[in-house]
């Protein structure tokens, strides 16, 4: 006795193309949850609070000093002008500067910029190179007391930088390097505990078999380091280079202690000196904000371009 086939329920029937498109359309237009709305609102609020000082600096830089005094609370630039940027870059005469409310103080911007670029480049190249060598020694070489020395080396991270200012200053003075770019660079030029720890974490993750294969092919220890290890560590080295360059560029207190003339003065110190040069006409706030923006622009662009690489490399290196 044969049984008649049962009819499949409607839920199991294949959906038509229009029904599939309608279902997909409803999924795309699903309303966000209240938690997601609150999270986005908080993020936008934090973003606005973070960007407001930068906008206020730009608004001040695009104004004249008399306009700032007459309408200090305006959100738009009072008496809009680009004269402050022209003064900073040396394209405006003293008469025009005084007409726009400038103080008459001068800023040898290009000299200070050259000093900052040279200092940051020197510190970055030397610190990354020597820190990579130290990190390789702590991660690959076997020698008595290695772990104890590394622990002692990391203890330097717990020493506040202000504690080392006076000893470093006495040393730089005895070496005759006061008021020189080399004197500013020397305390951080060779290595830092953070840089060594950062690279050591990555070197520990490189398989030993790769290095052993290079040694079997006749490569020396230094040849293995420069031809095998460093190319494989290009991503964290690039990240460390960016972080080191930004730190050297933004350093203020140590260069302030060591440099006294334009021959070694960097941009961060020069801006403070420019602020202190206040003749009877008062501080050139528009020029000061314009100089600050120009000085911060290279670091801002550098971080925007390499922000993702910095975050990825720090996470890959195991730094929490």
Steps between C-alpha positions, in 0.01 A plus 500: 500500500658823382477820702439833338784750535443759769492863411800700628408779743507858381806573711704249302391625159776683313464877518461706190755760395276785613460346845877456532562863402234616747660302782845638415356852484345461846831377643686799354252748648489346844488773762809534721473393859488765774842391624655558160339844474638599841845366410511700176377812679774470764765441233387805301499712816854390591612571142357851511663571837833374364485703179374824656845620619645439152218699342554781752870513416415518127239769565755705695770455233265630230416818691670829575603584853271809523213282378571243770491770768178656367308171462672228706198265522420484128502151348600644163839669444464873579639703208596196294856509364793271426751760614603296806620213281683746277676650805609160626637393162681832453287629213363810678675826567527650848270789402225263385546288810457801729198610298333164575579528870821295495747548783798567275684194637679288245497123461780337301259224403702326230810478722300349785328261260835379367626443855188302590522283188870430554451423870202268449672318213825453693323368810274270299769339286747443783247395763323248277829348379660459842175394664457230236850370576430494874164331446665234284759435772231464766283270287752278315839501668561276799721649770515484877269741678315600184152495653615685812664772291185531289284533812734770631487670162119500503505652847604819323140533382397567860746788546333837428680698232530804726738305726756468221492861379764638737752211460461516123547877500822472705630231262417702188666807653817305581508370143479856367177433310283774650307696235551233231257269326721205593470597867121493470501163324761316706290383802250312278715442192623148575210306650206512738344223712171523313662465158703196610197334658282576198739338251594211729135395514495469122839325471381233744225411254738433209564122466851392588503270195521800267809631673658152518445454126680829432789392723525168311522694175811674632353823635674652801317614811500864381412393147202306633390802699519749213393271212239280667371639829472869412314445169250274678452766769438783255144563626581546872817691414297739285252544785776563753661749263175695473446506878863601562487775238181643650644492854823672391306761302267585791764502776513835677649506850839341426567714188400803706770418757776440246443746212544876537546640148352457154783266403345213701149620590220272378144592411339407831741722694484775239124531543546557873767762435276668244224515763740661748604769251220740590570862420262775599252398232443167676526136398434412138238233572404453137863447399562266792201282410601497133852388591359231730280364223784488250728333755238236585395434139785257409433282807126506438541386141754236603265351756199510267689310231651235730239479779377153398854361478584637844196338661551167320870477586444582867232231522715245317795566730296403804499842671190543710 
